[in-house]
């Protein structure tokens, strides 16, 4: 939990997706800024976003305590936030990466129809969440694994974006230059990155070339190249050189905001213990719900804890009241973020039945899940065994295309038409 809300860096996780450039008048930075402003996620989480014509990809880490339903709720809130930026956004895919294995993630795809149907009242919350498909996948691309591994394992400098690409048998790593580092520490950082790169990519890569890009006017990039055979003895030599350097454990005299994690923190015994426990519990609930709050909140909490024996009771009461009100503002933001108030759903008129063995239920009732999540609908209704190649699947796909076109969802319809053509071509019909 602490890792998710602390040294989280998402590392350009979408670099290896091979997606065409965006045509929307929107950038990944715009998307990240909107998510930060909406406070859907904790403020300390660095979100990665990539905009493409068909899908906006958002990458973050999965809260270890979150179940599948929690992930779906968070995904809907993220998608709603992003879609408010541009009405032409057809779909948002959210990827929740595992903290313990950076190659694994859970993904949820939310369409504009999902959000609109819920907002219009044609779909209730449980229907919406049940229609969303949460799929677990693993990244096989060694380049993506390397990028993830490298970003997480920087240690000699401030956390910076790291990207990588494989060029023949060389992994080329790009990172921002920290101009405050002397050469010896920059070399140590390069050695660390090379070590983690070789761990991530396997035996096919024999060389890592690390370039620290200079963002100043001088444009003096720095490069270190290491072969696999060089990296191990260098790392061992560095470890041996430092093994006799004593790293002391020093007992702190006071609590510090920098080291406070509300997910594990327990208030000290003393005045207003119950009130302080309630405040910490409220902060913990906000954090677990993915709501960020400013560092000032932790500073104020620490000031109260450190002042239990030195501050007057009246001063403590005042500080507790002010902090409670401050937390209340974040709780109100969370409440508003979850309030997508559906209008009363109109009563459906009796609909005609169909004799088609595939479309044997009420046709109007079938349209709602198609509009809410076409891919999820097709995945659920896909015949077992042959799947896409089953003759009935083409009927389902055609029905979904027609439904989307009638609703004005031309982009989604066109995407499924391409899929239908590929299936027909594959089956010779």
ChimeraX attribute file (.defattr): number of C-alpha atoms within 10 A of each C-alpha:
attribute: neighborCount
match mode: 1-to-1
recipient: residues
	/A:1	15
	/A:2	14
	/A:3	13
	/A:4	19
	/A:5	22
	/A:6	14
	/A:7	15
	/A:8	19
	/A:9	25
	/A:10	24
	/A:11	25
	/A:12	20
	/A:13	30
	/A:14	18
	/A:15	15
	/A:16	18
	/A:17	12
	/A:18	7
	/A:19	14
	/A:20	10
	/A:21	10
	/A:22	16
	/A:23	11
	/A:24	14
	/A:25	11
	/A:26	16
	/A:27	16
	/A:28	18
	/A:29	14
	/A:30	15
	/A:31	24
	/A:32	18
	/A:33	14
	/A:34	17
	/A:35	21
	/A:36	20
	/A:37	13
	/A:38	20
	/A:39	20
	/A:40	22
	/A:41	25
	/A:42	22
	/A:43	20
	/A:44	19
	/A:45	20
	/A:46	21
	/A:47	25
	/A:48	20
	/A:49	23
	/A:50	23
	/A:51	24
	/A:52	20
	/A:53	17
	/A:54	19
	/A:55	18
	/A:56	26
	/A:57	23
	/A:58	25
	/A:59	23
	/A:60	24
	/A:61	22
	/A:62	19
	/A:63	22
	/A:64	13
	/A:65	8
	/A:66	13
	/A:67	10
	/A:68	12
	/A:69	14
	/A:70	15
	/A:71	21
	/A:72	23
	/A:73	17
	/A:74	20
	/A:75	25
	/A:76	24
	/A:77	22
	/A:78	24
	/A:79	26
	/A:80	21
	/A:81	20
	/A:82	23
	/A:83	20
	/A:84	11
	/A:85	14
	/A:86	12
	/A:87	9
	/A:88	14
	/A:89	22
	/A:90	19
	/A:91	25
	/A:92	25
	/A:93	20
	/A:94	26
	/A:95	27
	/A:96	20
	/A:97	23
	/A:98	18
	/A:99	19
	/A:100	9
	/A:101	12
	/A:102	20
	/A:103	21
	/A:104	18
	/A:105	21
	/A:106	20
	/A:107	22
	/A:108	21
	/A:109	24
	/A:110	31
	/A:111	26
	/A:112	21
	/A:113	22
	/A:114	27
	/A:115	21
	/A:116	17
	/A:117	20
	/A:118	20
	/A:119	17
	/A:120	16
	/A:121	16
	/A:122	19
	/A:123	23
	/A:124	14
	/A:125	14
	/A:126	9
	/A:127	14
	/A:128	21
	/A:129	20
	/A:130	13
	/A:131	22
	/A:132	25
	/A:133	20
	/A:134	19
	/A:135	11
	/A:136	13
	/A:137	13
	/A:138	14
	/A:139	15
	/A:140	11
	/A:141	12
	/A:142	21
	/A:143	23
	/A:144	26
	/A:145	23
	/A:146	30
	/A:147	30
	/A:148	25
	/A:149	24
	/A:150	25
	/A:151	24
	/A:152	21
	/A:153	17
	/A:154	18
	/A:155	12
	/A:156	15
	/A:157	14
	/A:158	12
	/A:159	17
	/A:160	15
	/A:161	17
	/A:162	24
	/A:163	22
	/A:164	26
	/A:165	17
	/A:166	16
	/A:167	9
	/A:168	10
	/A:169	12
	/A:170	17
	/A:171	24
	/A:172	19
	/A:173	26
	/A:174	18
	/A:175	21
	/A:176	18
	/A:177	20
	/A:178	17
	/A:179	13
	/A:180	10
	/A:181	14
	/A:182	9
	/A:183	11
	/A:184	9
	/A:185	13
	/A:186	21
	/A:187	17
	/A:188	16
	/A:189	20
	/A:190	25
	/A:191	23
	/A:192	18
	/A:193	26
	/A:194	28
	/A:195	20
	/A:196	20
	/A:197	28
	/A:198	21
	/A:199	14
	/A:200	20
	/A:201	20
	/A:202	11
	/A:203	10
	/A:204	11
	/A:205	19
	/A:206	16
	/A:207	20
	/A:208	26
	/A:209	18
	/A:210	23
	/A:211	18
	/A:212	20
	/A:213	16
	/A:214	16
	/A:215	13
	/A:216	10
	/A:217	6
	/A:218	7
	/A:219	9
	/A:220	12
	/A:221	14
	/A:222	16
	/A:223	15
	/A:224	16
	/A:225	18
	/A:226	19
	/A:227	15
	/A:228	16
	/A:229	10
	/A:230	12
	/A:231	19
	/A:232	15
	/A:233	11
	/A:234	15
	/A:235	16
	/A:236	10
	/A:237	12
	/A:238	13
	/A:239	11
	/A:240	11
	/A:241	10
	/A:242	9
	/A:243	10
	/A:244	8
	/A:245	8
	/A:246	7
	/A:247	7
	/A:248	6
	/A:249	6
	/A:250	6
	/A:251	6
	/A:252	7
	/A:253	7
	/A:254	11
	/A:255	14
	/A:256	15
	/A:257	16
	/A:258	10
	/A:259	10
	/A:260	15
	/A:261	17
	/A:262	20
	/A:263	16
	/A:264	10
	/A:265	13
	/A:266	12
	/A:267	19
	/A:268	12
	/A:269	11
	/A:270	11
	/A:271	14
	/A:272	14
	/A:273	14
	/A:274	12
	/A:275	15
	/A:276	22
	/A:277	15
	/A:278	13
	/A:279	21
	/A:280	23
	/A:281	16
	/A:282	18
	/A:283	24
	/A:284	18
	/A:285	15
	/A:286	20
	/A:287	21
	/A:288	21
	/A:289	18
	/A:290	20
	/A:291	23
	/A:292	23
	/A:293	20
	/A:294	11
	/A:295	13
	/A:296	12
	/A:297	16
	/A:298	21
	/A:299	16
	/A:300	17
	/A:301	23
	/A:302	18
	/A:303	18
	/A:304	21
	/A:305	21
	/A:306	16
	/A:307	15
	/A:308	17
	/A:309	11
	/A:310	9
	/A:311	13
	/A:312	10
	/A:313	14
	/A:314	9
	/A:315	12
	/A:316	19
	/A:317	16
	/A:318	11
	/A:319	16
	/A:320	19
	/A:321	14
	/A:322	13
	/A:323	19
	/A:324	19
	/A:325	12
	/A:326	15
	/A:327	18
	/A:328	15
	/A:329	12
	/A:330	19
	/A:331	17
	/A:332	10
	/A:333	15
	/A:334	19
	/A:335	11
	/A:336	12
	/A:337	17
	/A:338	13
	/A:339	11
	/A:340	17
	/A:341	11
	/A:342	16
	/A:343	12
	/A:344	10
	/A:345	13
	/A:346	9
	/A:347	7
	/A:348	8
	/A:349	7
	/A:350	8
	/A:351	11
	/A:352	9
	/A:353	12
	/A:354	12
	/A:355	8
	/A:356	10
	/A:357	8
	/A:358	13
	/A:359	15
	/A:360	11
	/A:361	15
	/A:362	13
	/A:363	14
	/A:364	14
	/A:365	11
	/A:366	16
	/A:367	18
	/A:368	20
	/A:369	23
	/A:370	23
	/A:371	22
	/A:372	25
	/A:373	23
	/A:374	26
	/A:375	22
	/A:376	20
	/A:377	22
	/A:378	18
	/A:379	14
	/A:380	11
	/A:381	15
	/A:382	19
	/A:383	17
	/A:384	9
	/A:385	8
	/A:386	10
	/A:387	14
	/A:388	20
	/A:389	15
	/A:390	15
	/A:391	14
	/A:392	18
	/A:393	21
	/A:394	18
	/A:395	15
	/A:396	19
	/A:397	24
	/A:398	16
	/A:399	17
	/A:400	25
	/A:401	23
	/A:402	16
	/A:403	20
	/A:404	22
	/A:405	15
	/A:406	11
	/A:407	13
	/A:408	11
	/A:409	17
	/A:410	15
	/A:411	17
	/A:412	22
	/A:413	22
	/A:414	14
	/A:415	12
	/A:416	19
	/A:417	17
	/A:418	11
	/A:419	15
	/A:420	19
	/A:421	13
	/A:422	12
	/A:423	18
	/A:424	15
	/A:425	10
	/A:426	10
	/A:427	11
	/A:428	7
	/A:429	7
